[in-house]
Amino acid sequence: MASEAADRDALAAAGERFQGELVLPADAAYEEIRKLFNAAHERRPAAIVRCVGTADVVEAIGLARSRGLEIAIRSGGRHMAGFGSTDGGLVIDLGAMRGVKVDAEEGTAWVQCGAIGIDLQAEAQVHGLAGITGVLTHTGIGGVNLNGGLGWLSGRLGWGADTILEAEVVTAAGEVLRVSPREHPDLFWAIRGAGGNFGVVTWVKMRLQPIPERVLAGSLIYPLGRAGEVMRFLRQFSRTASDDFFFFVEFLFGRGDPELPVELRDGVNVVVNLLHYGDREEAERELGELREALPPAVDRLEARELVTYMRRMSGTYPRMRQWWDEEQVGGLDDRAIALVVAHARRMDEDGLAPLACLMLYPFRGALAREPEVAAAVARPESGDWSVGSMLFWDEEADDERHRAWSDDLMARLRDARLTTGRVYGNSQQLPDEDRQRRSFGEADWARLREIKAKYDPQNLFHLNHNIPPA
């Protein structure tokens, strides 16, 4: 007990060394601040450092090392695996570090890694620009893009990691490094795709893309009975549509949406979410082809600001218990479509919660191309598709039912030999070293382990999809 009291006193005394705030379990704000987006994780850290700048990050790493505390790094705190917290350790919370500085002439922005999607997109939109921030507004840019980064502009810009031009990294030794293709190029390659395994990334310089003041965005909704037809058309459409076109497909319950026709309110529907940010004439032509070939039951496509659309999308994702997973399939052949549609029909039969979702999207355009400067992204082949589960529910008693439905979907895809062996870390709930190794491939995995051994030999930064030091 005396030792525990001494530890508490030592941590409290350390609070004076931070520009930001050191939050301890006895503080009134602790219970709210410790919460993660996935309500299934009830972690109780010994301390949370709410950093306001790089100096606080350096100090926090030093404090954790001196007290022997496990480190968790939190950007937006949205990763479903709960990597952003720890029981009894120290959380380095970057949530107050949300600075964004756009260079409109250069088409770039320096972004602090606690910034969330809306921070960058709102500032960039003022200049007619946008970047990769994840599909929703509340996702932490650092967490998303350092682990790949999929967003509305990915067809043209590629993975969010590909758009990182420079970065500032605080290493396990407390060094502050500027990394780029010229400075510490090994570390620069590794952080762009392998996440926070190598240090705390505090700033990134990102490439942006010009976009129209208003983009064509929204959704087309179909009854489940048309799912096979819709998916077969989209499989072909994804091969020929321009890189300015981004879409993903969700199988969702219609209940609770009074704007839907009565016949779509009971059971599962197919929702095709689309955005075209290129030339308006080309956008109208491509969308016209889609609407003509697949007339929807509900058409919610319209011209709107990107930020407005992202805000509307984000309103559907509350803090609840969650389970996410993904497998990537090659080509989405008819067997894969039939398997996915059959599993979507089970969403109602298996008693999934109203916010359950089966999601698919194609890897196309720049997502499947090598960037000018290589990044450690487990890059899929053009024409591959992601098939994933995004499940939200309230009660702990329902955990097993939801996980079993997801696990069965992934197992069926693997048993049918439809999967590629790659997986996207931002969609993967459980840490799984074998899956990570297969995704990166043996050569990149070995290279990442050597870089890990160089910059974090003691594996201080291990609360992630971990890469063990060589």
C-alpha positions as CSV (number, residue, x, y, z in Angstrom):
1,M,0.0,0.0,0.0
2,A,2.8,2.4,0.8
3,S,4.4,1.7,-2.6
4,E,1.1,2.4,-4.3
5,A,0.7,5.7,-2.4
6,A,4.3,6.6,-3.3
7,D,3.6,6.0,-7.0
8,R,0.5,8.2,-6.8
9,D,2.4,10.9,-5.1
10,A,5.2,10.7,-7.7
11,L,2.7,10.9,-10.6
12,A,0.9,13.8,-9.0
13,A,4.2,15.7,-8.6
14,A,5.1,15.0,-12.2
15,G,2.0,17.0,-13.3
16,E,3.9,20.3,-12.8
17,R,6.2,19.3,-15.7
18,F,3.5,19.4,-18.3
19,Q,2.2,22.2,-20.3
20,G,-1.0,20.2,-20.7
21,E,-2.8,18.3,-18.0
22,L,-2.0,15.2,-16.1
23,V,-5.2,13.4,-15.1
24,L,-5.2,10.9,-12.3
25,P,-7.9,8.4,-11.1
26,A,-8.8,10.7,-8.2
27,D,-9.6,13.6,-10.5
28,A,-13.2,14.5,-11.3
29,A,-12.6,14.4,-15.0
30,Y,-10.9,11.0,-15.0
31,E,-14.0,8.8,-15.6
32,E,-15.1,10.7,-18.7
33,I,-11.6,11.2,-20.2
34,R,-10.6,7.5,-19.8
35,K,-13.5,6.3,-22.0
36,L,-12.8,4.9,-25.5
37,F,-15.1,4.9,-28.5
38,N,-15.6,1.1,-28.2
39,A,-17.6,0.9,-24.9
40,A,-16.5,-2.8,-24.5
41,H,-13.1,-1.6,-23.3
42,E,-13.1,-0.5,-19.7
43,R,-9.4,0.4,-19.2
44,R,-8.2,2.2,-16.1
45,P,-4.8,3.8,-16.7
46,A,-2.7,5.1,-13.8
47,A,-2.4,8.4,-15.5
48,I,-3.5,10.2,-18.6
49,V,-1.3,13.0,-20.1
50,R,-3.4,15.4,-22.2
51,C,-0.6,16.8,-24.3
52,V,-0.7,20.2,-25.9
53,G,2.6,19.9,-27.8
54,T,5.7,17.9,-28.6
55,A,7.4,18.8,-25.3
56,D,4.6,17.1,-23.4
57,V,5.0,14.0,-25.4
58,V,8.8,13.9,-24.7
59,E,8.0,14.4,-21.0
60,A,5.3,11.7,-20.9
61,I,7.6,9.1,-22.5
62,G,10.3,9.9,-19.9
63,L,7.8,9.7,-17.1
64,A,6.5,6.3,-18.3
65,R,10.1,4.9,-18.6
66,S,11.1,6.2,-15.2
67,R,8.1,4.7,-13.5
68,G,8.0,1.4,-15.5
69,L,4.5,2.2,-16.9
70,E,3.1,0.7,-20.0
71,I,2.4,3.3,-22.7
72,A,-0.8,3.7,-24.8
73,I,-1.0,6.4,-27.5
74,R,-4.4,8.0,-28.2
75,S,-5.1,10.1,-31.2
76,G,-8.9,10.0,-31.7
77,G,-9.4,7.0,-29.5
78,R,-11.6,5.4,-32.2
79,H,-9.7,2.1,-32.9
80,M,-12.0,-0.7,-32.0
81,A,-9.2,-2.7,-30.4
82,G,-8.8,-0.3,-27.5
83,F,-5.2,0.5,-28.3
84,G,-5.7,4.0,-27.0
85,S,-5.7,3.0,-23.3
86,T,-4.1,0.6,-20.8
87,D,-4.8,-0.8,-17.4
88,G,-2.4,0.7,-14.9
89,G,-0.2,2.3,-17.5
90,L,0.1,5.8,-18.9
91,V,-2.0,7.2,-21.8
92,I,-0.3,9.8,-24.0
93,D,-3.5,11.5,-25.2
94,L,-2.9,13.7,-28.3
95,G,-6.5,14.8,-28.4
96,A,-5.8,18.5,-27.6
97,M,-3.1,18.6,-30.4
98,R,-5.5,19.5,-33.2
99,G,-3.5,22.2,-35.1
100,V,-3.8,22.4,-38.9
101,K,-1.9,24.8,-41.1
102,V,-2.7,24.7,-44.8
103,D,-0.3,25.9,-47.5
104,A,-2.8,26.5,-50.3
105,E,-0.1,27.4,-52.9
106,E,1.8,24.2,-52.2
107,G,-1.3,22.1,-51.8
108,T,-0.2,20.7,-48.4
109,A,-1.0,21.0,-44.7
110,W,1.0,20.4,-41.5
111,V,-1.3,18.6,-39.1
112,Q,-0.9,17.7,-35.5
113,C,-1.7,14.0,-34.9
114,G,-4.5,14.6,-32.4
115,A,-6.5,16.4,-35.1
116,I,-9.6,14.6,-36.3
117,G,-11.0,14.4,-39.8
118,I,-13.2,17.5,-39.6
119,D,-10.2,19.6,-38.4
120,L,-8.3,19.1,-41.6
121,Q,-11.2,19.0,-44.0
122,A,-12.8,22.2,-42.7
123,E,-9.5,24.1,-42.9
124,A,-8.6,22.7,-46.3
125,Q,-12.1,23.3,-47.8
126,V,-11.6,27.1,-47.2
127,H,-8.9,26.8,-49.9
128,G,-10.7,24.4,-52.2
129,L,-8.7,21.5,-51.0
130,A,-9.2,18.2,-49.2
131,G,-7.1,15.3,-47.9
132,I,-7.3,11.7,-46.6
133,T,-8.9,11.7,-43.2
134,G,-11.0,8.6,-43.0
135,V,-14.6,8.5,-44.1
136,L,-16.0,10.0,-40.9
137,T,-15.3,13.4,-39.2
138,H,-14.4,12.1,-35.8
139,T,-11.6,9.7,-36.6
140,G,-8.1,10.7,-35.5
141,I,-5.9,11.5,-38.5
142,G,-2.8,10.2,-36.8
143,G,-4.3,6.8,-36.0
144,V,-6.0,6.4,-39.4
145,N,-3.2,7.5,-41.7
146,L,-0.3,5.9,-39.9
147,N,-2.0,2.6,-40.3
148,G,-2.9,3.0,-44.0
149,G,-5.7,5.5,-44.2
150,L,-8.8,5.1,-46.4
151,G,-10.9,8.1,-47.3
152,W,-13.1,9.7,-49.8
153,L,-10.3,10.9,-52.0
154,S,-8.3,7.6,-52.0
155,G,-9.1,6.8,-55.6
156,R,-6.9,9.7,-56.6
157,L,-4.6,10.2,-53.6
158,G,-4.2,6.6,-52.5
159,W,-3.8,5.6,-48.9
160,G,-3.5,8.3,-46.3
161,A,0.0,7.0,-45.5
162,D,1.0,7.7,-49.2
163,T,0.1,11.4,-48.7
164,I,2.4,11.9,-45.7
165,L,5.4,13.9,-47.0
166,E,7.2,14.6,-43.8
167,A,6.7,13.9,-40.1
168,E,7.9,14.7,-36.6
169,V,8.5,11.6,-34.4
170,V,9.4,11.3,-30.7
171,T,11.3,8.0,-30.3
172,A,11.4,5.7,-27.3
173,A,14.6,7.4,-26.2
174,G,12.8,10.8,-26.2
175,E,14.6,12.1,-29.3
176,V,12.6,14.4,-31.5
177,L,13.3,13.5,-35.2
178,R,12.2,15.1,-38.4
179,V,11.7,12.3,-40.9
180,S,11.3,12.5,-44.6
181,P,12.7,10.7,-47.8
182,R,16.0,12.5,-47.0
183,E,16.1,12.4,-43.2
184,H,15.8,9.0,-41.5
185,P,14.3,7.5,-44.6
186,D,14.0,4.0,-43.0
187,L,11.8,5.4,-40.2
188,F,9.8,7.5,-42.7
189,W,9.0,4.4,-44.7
190,A,8.0,2.5,-41.6
191,I,5.6,4.9,-39.9
192,R,3.7,5.3,-43.2
193,G,1.6,2.1,-42.9
194,A,2.9,0.4,-39.8
195,G,1.5,2.9,-37.3
196,G,2.8,4.0,-34.0
197,N,5.2,1.0,-33.6
198,F,8.3,3.1,-33.8
199,G,7.5,6.3,-31.8
200,V,4.9,8.9,-31.2
201,V,4.2,10.8,-34.4
202,T,3.3,14.4,-33.4
203,W,3.1,16.2,-36.7
204,V,2.6,15.1,-40.3
205,K,2.8,17.1,-43.5
206,M,0.1,15.9,-45.9
207,R,-0.5,16.3,-49.6
208,L,-3.9,17.7,-50.4
209,Q,-6.1,17.6,-53.5
210,P,-8.2,20.4,-55.2
211,I,-11.9,19.6,-55.0
212,P,-15.0,21.5,-56.2
213,E,-17.0,23.7,-53.8
214,R,-19.7,21.1,-54.0
215,V,-19.2,17.4,-54.7
216,L,-21.9,14.9,-55.8
217,A,-22.4,12.7,-52.8
218,G,-25.0,10.6,-51.0
219,S,-26.5,7.1,-51.2
220,L,-28.6,4.9,-53.4
221,I,-30.7,2.4,-51.5
222,Y,-32.0,-1.0,-52.7
223,P,-34.0,-3.8,-51.2
224,L,-32.0,-6.9,-50.2
225,G,-33.6,-8.9,-53.0
226,R,-31.6,-6.9,-55.5
227,A,-28.3,-7.4,-53.7
228,G,-26.8,-9.9,-56.1
229,E,-27.7,-7.7,-59.1
230,V,-26.3,-4.6,-57.4
231,M,-23.0,-6.2,-56.4
232,R,-22.4,-7.7,-59.9
233,F,-22.9,-4.4,-61.5
234,L,-20.7,-2.6,-59.1
235,R,-17.9,-5.2,-59.6
236,Q,-17.8,-4.2,-63.2
237,F,-18.4,-0.5,-62.6
238,S,-15.4,-0.3,-60.2
239,R,-13.1,-1.4,-63.0
240,T,-14.1,1.4,-65.4
241,A,-15.2,4.4,-63.2
242,S,-12.8,7.3,-62.9
243,D,-10.4,7.6,-59.9
244,D,-12.4,10.6,-58.8
245,F,-15.2,8.2,-57.8
246,F,-15.3,6.6,-54.4
247,F,-17.9,4.2,-53.1
248,F,-18.6,1.6,-50.5
249,V,-21.5,-0.7,-50.0
250,E,-23.3,-1.4,-46.6
251,F,-25.9,-4.0,-45.8
252,L,-27.9,-2.1,-43.1
253,F,-31.2,-2.5,-41.2
254,G,-33.8,0.0,-42.4
255,R,-35.6,0.2,-39.1
256,G,-35.6,3.5,-37.4
257,D,-35.5,5.6,-40.6
258,P,-38.9,7.2,-41.1
259,E,-37.7,8.7,-44.4
260,L,-37.5,5.3,-46.0
261,P,-40.5,3.8,-47.9
262,V,-42.5,1.4,-45.7
263,E,-41.4,-1.7,-47.6
264,L,-37.7,-0.9,-46.7
265,R,-38.2,-0.3,-43.0
266,D,-38.4,-3.9,-42.1
267,G,-35.2,-6.0,-42.6
268,V,-31.9,-5.4,-44.3
269,N,-31.2,-3.1,-47.3
270,V,-28.3,-2.5,-49.6
271,V,-26.9,1.1,-49.3
272,V,-24.4,2.3,-51.9
273,N,-22.6,5.3,-50.5
274,L,-20.9,7.4,-53.3
275,L,-18.9,10.5,-53.8
276,H,-17.5,12.0,-57.0
277,Y,-15.2,15.0,-56.6
278,G,-14.0,15.4,-60.1
279,D,-15.3,17.3,-63.2
280,R,-19.1,17.8,-62.8
281,E,-19.9,16.8,-66.3
282,E,-18.0,13.5,-65.9
283,A,-19.6,13.0,-62.5
284,E,-23.1,13.4,-63.9
285,R,-22.3,11.0,-66.8
286,E,-20.9,8.3,-64.5
287,L,-23.7,8.6,-62.0
288,G,-26.2,8.7,-64.8
289,E,-24.9,5.3,-66.0
290,L,-25.2,3.9,-62.5
291,R,-28.7,5.2,-61.9
292,E,-29.9,4.0,-65.3
293,A,-28.5,0.5,-64.9
294,L,-29.6,0.2,-61.3
295,P,-32.6,2.4,-60.6
296,P,-32.7,2.7,-56.7
297,A,-35.7,2.5,-54.4
298,V,-34.3,5.7,-52.7
299,D,-32.0,8.2,-54.3
300,R,-30.2,10.5,-51.9
301,L,-27.4,11.8,-54.2
302,E,-27.0,15.5,-54.4
303,A,-24.4,18.3,-54.7
304,R,-23.1,19.3,-51.3
305,E,-20.0,20.4,-49.5
306,L,-17.7,17.5,-48.5
307,V,-17.6,18.6,-44.9
308,T,-21.4,18.8,-44.7
309,Y,-21.7,15.3,-46.1
310,M,-19.0,13.9,-43.7
311,R,-20.8,15.5,-40.7
312,R,-24.1,13.8,-41.7
313,M,-22.4,10.4,-42.1
314,S,-20.7,10.7,-38.8
315,G,-23.9,11.2,-36.9
316,T,-24.7,7.5,-37.2
317,Y,-21.8,6.1,-35.2
318,P,-22.3,6.5,-31.5
319,R,-20.1,5.2,-28.7
320,M,-21.3,1.6,-28.1
321,R,-19.9,-1.9,-27.7
322,Q,-18.3,-2.9,-31.0
323,W,-16.8,-5.6,-33.1
324,W,-15.0,-5.1,-36.4
325,D,-13.1,-7.4,-38.7
326,E,-12.1,-7.8,-42.4
327,E,-10.9,-10.1,-45.0
328,Q,-9.9,-9.1,-48.5
329,V,-11.1,-11.2,-51.4
330,G,-9.7,-11.3,-54.9
331,G,-12.0,-10.0,-57.7
332,L,-15.3,-10.5,-55.8
333,D,-16.4,-13.4,-58.0
334,D,-20.0,-14.7,-58.1
335,R,-19.2,-17.2,-55.3
336,A,-18.1,-14.3,-53.0
337,I,-21.2,-12.3,-53.8
338,A,-23.5,-15.2,-53.1
339,L,-21.7,-15.9,-49.8
340,V,-21.9,-12.2,-48.7
341,V,-25.6,-11.9,-49.6
342,A,-26.5,-15.1,-47.8
343,H,-24.7,-13.8,-44.7
344,A,-26.4,-10.5,-44.9
345,R,-29.8,-12.3,-44.9
346,R,-28.7,-13.8,-41.5
347,M,-28.3,-10.4,-39.9
348,D,-32.0,-10.4,-39.0
349,E,-32.2,-14.1,-38.3
350,D,-29.2,-14.1,-36.0
351,G,-30.7,-11.2,-34.0
352,L,-28.0,-8.5,-34.7
353,A,-28.5,-5.0,-33.2
354,P,-30.0,-2.2,-35.4
355,L,-26.7,-0.6,-36.1
356,A,-25.0,-3.8,-37.4
357,C,-23.3,-3.5,-40.8
358,L,-21.7,-5.7,-43.4
359,M,-19.5,-3.5,-45.6
360,L,-17.7,-3.9,-48.9
361,Y,-15.5,-1.7,-51.0
362,P,-13.1,-2.2,-53.9
363,F,-9.4,-1.4,-54.0
364,R,-9.0,0.6,-57.1
365,G,-7.2,3.6,-58.5
366,A,-4.3,4.9,-56.4
367,L,-5.1,2.5,-53.6
368,A,-3.6,-0.3,-55.7
369,R,-0.7,1.7,-57.2
370,E,2.7,2.2,-55.8
371,P,3.3,5.8,-54.7
372,E,6.2,7.9,-55.8
373,V,7.8,7.4,-52.4
374,A,7.4,3.9,-51.0
375,A,5.3,3.4,-47.8
376,A,4.9,0.3,-45.6
377,V,1.3,-0.3,-46.6
378,A,0.1,-3.8,-47.0
379,R,-1.1,-2.8,-50.5
380,P,-3.8,-4.9,-52.2
381,E,-4.1,-5.8,-55.8
382,S,-6.3,-3.7,-58.1
383,G,-9.7,-5.4,-58.3
384,D,-9.5,-6.9,-54.7
385,W,-12.4,-6.1,-52.4
386,S,-12.7,-5.7,-48.6
387,V,-15.5,-7.6,-46.9
388,G,-15.9,-6.4,-43.4
389,S,-18.2,-6.4,-40.3
390,M,-18.9,-3.2,-38.3
391,L,-21.2,-4.2,-35.4
392,F,-22.6,-1.9,-32.7
393,W,-24.7,-2.9,-29.7
394,D,-25.5,-2.0,-26.1
395,E,-25.5,-5.0,-23.8
396,E,-22.5,-7.1,-22.8
397,A,-24.8,-10.2,-22.9
398,D,-24.9,-9.7,-26.7
399,D,-21.2,-9.8,-27.2
400,E,-20.9,-13.4,-28.2
401,R,-23.8,-13.4,-30.7
402,H,-22.3,-10.5,-32.7
403,R,-18.7,-11.7,-32.6
404,A,-19.9,-15.2,-33.7
405,W,-21.8,-13.8,-36.7
406,S,-18.6,-11.9,-37.8
407,D,-16.3,-14.8,-37.2
408,D,-18.5,-17.1,-39.2
409,L,-18.5,-14.7,-42.2
410,M,-14.7,-14.4,-42.1
411,A,-14.3,-18.2,-41.7
412,R,-16.6,-18.9,-44.7
413,L,-14.6,-16.6,-46.9
414,R,-11.4,-18.3,-45.9
415,D,-12.8,-21.8,-46.2
416,A,-14.0,-21.0,-49.7
417,R,-10.4,-20.0,-50.6
418,L,-11.7,-16.5,-51.6
419,T,-9.3,-14.5,-49.4
420,T,-5.9,-12.9,-50.4
421,G,-4.3,-13.2,-46.9
422,R,-4.0,-9.4,-46.6
423,V,-5.9,-7.4,-44.0
424,Y,-6.3,-3.7,-43.2
425,G,-5.2,-2.9,-39.7
426,N,-7.7,-0.2,-39.1
427,S,-10.5,-2.8,-39.7
428,Q,-8.9,-5.5,-37.6
429,Q,-10.1,-5.8,-34.0
430,L,-7.8,-8.3,-32.5
431,P,-4.0,-8.1,-32.6
432,D,-2.8,-11.0,-34.7
433,E,0.9,-11.2,-35.6
434,D,0.5,-13.9,-38.2
435,R,-2.1,-11.9,-40.1
436,Q,0.1,-8.8,-40.0
437,R,3.1,-10.8,-41.2
438,R,1.1,-12.3,-44.2
439,S,-0.3,-8.8,-45.0
440,F,3.1,-7.1,-45.2
441,G,4.9,-10.1,-46.8
442,E,8.1,-11.6,-45.6
443,A,10.5,-9.0,-47.0
444,D,8.7,-6.0,-45.6
445,W,8.0,-7.8,-42.3
446,A,11.7,-8.5,-41.8
447,R,12.6,-4.9,-42.7
448,L,10.0,-3.5,-40.3
449,R,11.3,-5.7,-37.5
450,E,14.9,-4.4,-38.1
451,I,13.7,-0.8,-38.0
452,K,11.7,-1.5,-34.8
453,A,14.8,-2.9,-33.2
454,K,16.7,0.3,-34.2
455,Y,14.2,2.8,-32.8
456,D,12.3,0.9,-30.1
457,P,14.4,-2.2,-29.1
458,Q,12.5,-2.7,-25.9
459,N,9.1,-2.6,-27.6
460,L,7.9,0.3,-25.5
461,F,5.3,1.0,-28.1
462,H,3.5,-2.3,-28.3
463,L,-0.2,-1.4,-27.8
464,N,-1.0,-1.6,-31.5
465,H,-0.9,-4.2,-34.2
466,N,2.6,-4.9,-32.9
467,I,5.8,-5.5,-34.8
468,P,8.3,-7.2,-32.5
469,P,11.9,-6.1,-32.7
470,A,14.2,-8.3,-34.6
